[in-house]
Amino acid sequence: MHFCAPEAGRGATPSIASAPRRHRCPRDTRATGRRVQRASSLTFCCARRRYAGDNLGANLIPDVAPPDGALRVFDWDDARFGVEEATRYFEGSKRFIGRADDPHNDDLTVEIWGTQTPEGQVSRHVNVTEGGYERVTLSSAAHVRQFGEALIAAADEWDQMAGHDRIKIS
């Protein structure tokens, strides 16, 4: 269990200052069954505290340049646990592979993404998604190149085999 401030009341603008009393707030109130009616206000209360803590922690993080190639950089996460625990997510370029000629499969997206620490350390990944669902995640440039080489080799083999297919005439 952890403690958090209760919600100020219906229609009130939520703020930590508006809730001086404290109550016991279980993290998963939906699992208890008896506290389901309070789950939304308690969840809101906990989210409010988390947001305030992350904002305070983010203000303590020095100005860190975004990673090279980042097209979208998000706010710092987990800053409420200390600057050394904070990370921020970023998105890089995306490449789309349309498969309109294949009615049984969705389009593919290849996207670069990653995380950054306040010290500036960057961890990059490449996701291959199909129809919005992650199918493959690669964690190094070497893995991405090997994956690409394997796909090119498979395409070459496909072309070679297709040249030997026999045409049936009925």
Secondary structure as UniProt FT lines:
FT   STRAND          2..4
FT   TURN            10..11
FT   TURN            17..18
FT   STRAND          23..25
FT   HELIX           29..31
FT   TURN            34..35
FT   HELIX           36..38
FT   HELIX           39..60
FT   TURN            68..69
FT   STRAND          72..77
FT   HELIX           79..81
FT   HELIX           83..85
FT   STRAND          87..97
FT   TURN            100..101
FT   TURN            103..104
FT   STRAND          108..116
FT   TURN            118..119
FT   STRAND          122..130
FT   TURN            131..132
FT   STRAND          133..138
FT   HELIX           141..162
FT   TURN            163..164
//
